[in-house]
Amino acid sequence: MHQRIAIIGAGVSGLAAALRLTEAGKEVVVFEKSRGLSGRAATRSKEGCRYDFGANYFKVRCNEVARLIFETLPTEGLQRIVGDILTFDREGRISPPDPDHKSGARWTYRDGISALGKLMAAKGGFVVENSVRILRLRREESHWLPEDEEGRRFGRFDAVLITPPAPQTADLLAASDLPASLRDALTLDLRGAAYWSQFSVVLNFGGEIRLPGEAYALLNTDREHDLAWVSLENRKNDRIPPGQSLVVAQLSPLWTEANYDLAPDAVVAHAANCLGALLQADLPTPAWSDCQRWRYAHPRIGVPQERLKQGGSMGLYFAGDALIGRGRVDEAIRTGFAAARSILGMND
Ligand SMILES: Cc1cc2nc3c(=O)[nH]c(=O)nc-3n(C[C@H](O)[C@H](O)[C@H](O)COP(=O)(O)OP(=O)(O)OC[C@H]3O[C@@H](n4cnc5c(N)ncnc54)[C@H](O)[C@@H]3O)c2cc1C
């Protein structure tokens, strides 16, 4: 039975698994390459504003995620986002919400969506090693020794759960001490996964900006507009100082791929122009802006799980949204819970 478990990645999937494994009495260490927690469920603070520049909200669509959000974690800062999501087409014609996007409550936290990861880590009773990028897994006897870029090792583990996007996971396995047959089996499907990239642009306006119909967000449904998503962070309480408006404008994956190396200023200018045209408004110049380029924003083609299960024979497990083939916070959490069950020897 595995007692000491390393988890690579402190996104919501890795942290959910860490929480479950710690509850079951396991010793867990999470390794995270960035300084933060929560991965693509990301929040940034700037000039008195707090905004979600990766996932903009999460849904709660199953009992085990509901128990996590409403029972296990503190609910003080939990916020239900009010306001509709309207849709628009490639011509910028705005329509009432479509039923798919109307259904179900949307959630975030007062301190930002990254509070989800932070709360799991605070609850956890496990160790998180930030600013450690694991490059390979060394093998000694029947143990795994995660090793970083500088060749530092961080102890011996009975099992490793790997949660980064599939291409990064494949690179990690390719550099690790695995029997060639197992490495080939595992990397074959991981290399077959594909992701959309996406620019997330944040525009701060000195005055008040409103979306039509007092909406919270606008979503492009035919995927042929340069903007994929526009939302007003002011619809989340206590985020934006009075008298300012903060818009998150996500460029479409197709536009992002065609303009991947464009300078951030040019990306911001394009997003602002598209926003003005969409709202049919002569918008003021933003007081400030921010631009994040997500290389692996959303899985487009996921990883079949059958072959990945072969890793269990050597104590290697996998979680993350790569396994579901689309970017959803709640579903990524479920992959973490499922991986924890496998590690604990509980079959689904
Ligand atoms: C722009 C954008 C908008 C989105 N909008 C929504 C939305 O509105 N609603 C929704 O539900 N979902 C949305 N998503 C998708 C959602 O954010 C993801 O599906 C979810 O957060 C994935 O969690 P994860 O744990 O699988 O992966 P991640 O969050 O990517 O976690 C993996 C972690 O591994 C770390 N890592 C990688 N390599 C290493 C290494 N070698 N060593 C150590 N650490 C490593 C990374 O830094 C990261 O923290 C959006 C995503 C993006 C980018």
PDBQT file of the ligand as one rigid body, heavy atoms in Angstrom, charges set to zero:
ROOT
HETATM    1  C1  LIG A 401      -8.279  31.429 -20.038  1.00  0.00    +0.000 C 
HETATM    2  C2  LIG A 401      -8.981  30.263 -19.368  1.00  0.00    +0.000 A 
HETATM    3  C3  LIG A 401     -10.333  30.345 -19.100  1.00  0.00    +0.000 A 
HETATM    4  C4  LIG A 401     -10.995  29.265 -18.474  1.00  0.00    +0.000 A 
HETATM    5  N1  LIG A 401     -12.299  29.412 -18.110  1.00  0.00    +0.000 NA
HETATM    6  C5  LIG A 401     -12.894  28.458 -17.352  1.00  0.00    +0.000 A 
HETATM    7  C6  LIG A 401     -14.159  28.710 -16.751  1.00  0.00    +0.000 A 
HETATM    8  O1  LIG A 401     -14.713  29.819 -16.841  1.00  0.00    +0.000 OA
HETATM    9  N2  LIG A 401     -14.722  27.706 -16.006  1.00  0.00    +0.000 N 
HETATM   10  C7  LIG A 401     -14.096  26.504 -15.827  1.00  0.00    +0.000 A 
HETATM   11  O2  LIG A 401     -14.645  25.630 -15.123  1.00  0.00    +0.000 OA
HETATM   12  N3  LIG A 401     -12.868  26.264 -16.339  1.00  0.00    +0.000 NA
HETATM   13  C8  LIG A 401     -12.248  27.224 -17.092  1.00  0.00    +0.000 A 
HETATM   14  N4  LIG A 401     -10.981  27.025 -17.562  1.00  0.00    +0.000 N 
HETATM   15  C9  LIG A 401     -10.360  25.690 -17.412  1.00  0.00    +0.000 C 
HETATM   16  C10 LIG A 401      -9.853  25.432 -15.978  1.00  0.00    +0.000 C 
HETATM   17  O3  LIG A 401      -9.084  26.525 -15.534  1.00  0.00    +0.000 OA
HETATM   18  C11 LIG A 401      -9.001  24.170 -15.992  1.00  0.00    +0.000 C 
HETATM   19  O4  LIG A 401      -9.726  23.097 -16.595  1.00  0.00    +0.000 OA
HETATM   20  C12 LIG A 401      -8.578  23.700 -14.594  1.00  0.00    +0.000 C 
HETATM   21  O5  LIG A 401      -8.161  24.780 -13.789  1.00  0.00    +0.000 OA
HETATM   22  C13 LIG A 401      -7.460  22.669 -14.764  1.00  0.00    +0.000 C 
HETATM   23  O6  LIG A 401      -6.944  22.249 -13.518  1.00  0.00    +0.000 OA
HETATM   24  P1  LIG A 401      -5.783  21.161 -13.496  1.00  0.00    +0.000 P 
HETATM   25  O7  LIG A 401      -5.466  20.892 -12.087  1.00  0.00    +0.000 OA
HETATM   26  O8  LIG A 401      -6.165  20.035 -14.388  1.00  0.00    +0.000 OA
HETATM   27  O9  LIG A 401      -4.529  21.834 -14.247  1.00  0.00    +0.000 OA
HETATM   28  P2  LIG A 401      -3.669  23.133 -13.888  1.00  0.00    +0.000 P 
HETATM   29  O10 LIG A 401      -4.509  24.168 -13.264  1.00  0.00    +0.000 OA
HETATM   30  O11 LIG A 401      -2.959  23.500 -15.159  1.00  0.00    +0.000 OA
HETATM   31  O12 LIG A 401      -2.633  22.597 -12.811  1.00  0.00    +0.000 OA
HETATM   32  C14 LIG A 401      -1.412  21.979 -13.152  1.00  0.00    +0.000 C 
HETATM   33  C15 LIG A 401      -0.315  22.604 -12.298  1.00  0.00    +0.000 C 
HETATM   34  O13 LIG A 401       0.910  21.914 -12.563  1.00  0.00    +0.000 OA
HETATM   35  C16 LIG A 401       1.965  22.851 -12.489  1.00  0.00    +0.000 C 
HETATM   36  N5  LIG A 401       3.107  22.238 -13.215  1.00  0.00    +0.000 N 
HETATM   37  C17 LIG A 401       3.221  21.987 -14.539  1.00  0.00    +0.000 A 
HETATM   38  N6  LIG A 401       4.374  21.345 -14.807  1.00  0.00    +0.000 NA
HETATM   39  C18 LIG A 401       5.008  21.174 -13.613  1.00  0.00    +0.000 A 
HETATM   40  C19 LIG A 401       6.247  20.569 -13.222  1.00  0.00    +0.000 A 
HETATM   41  N7  LIG A 401       7.058  20.004 -14.126  1.00  0.00    +0.000 N 
HETATM   42  N8  LIG A 401       6.587  20.580 -11.904  1.00  0.00    +0.000 NA
HETATM   43  C20 LIG A 401       5.769  21.154 -10.983  1.00  0.00    +0.000 A 
HETATM   44  N9  LIG A 401       4.586  21.751 -11.300  1.00  0.00    +0.000 NA
HETATM   45  C21 LIG A 401       4.207  21.740 -12.588  1.00  0.00    +0.000 A 
HETATM   46  C22 LIG A 401       1.387  24.094 -13.143  1.00  0.00    +0.000 C 
HETATM   47  O14 LIG A 401       2.097  25.262 -12.769  1.00  0.00    +0.000 OA
HETATM   48  C23 LIG A 401      -0.050  24.068 -12.606  1.00  0.00    +0.000 C 
HETATM   49  O15 LIG A 401      -0.158  24.819 -11.398  1.00  0.00    +0.000 OA
HETATM   50  C24 LIG A 401     -10.284  28.085 -18.163  1.00  0.00    +0.000 A 
HETATM   51  C25 LIG A 401      -8.905  28.019 -18.436  1.00  0.00    +0.000 A 
HETATM   52  C26 LIG A 401      -8.259  29.095 -19.025  1.00  0.00    +0.000 A 
HETATM   53  C27 LIG A 401      -6.769  29.026 -19.246  1.00  0.00    +0.000 C 
ENDROOT
TORSDOF 0
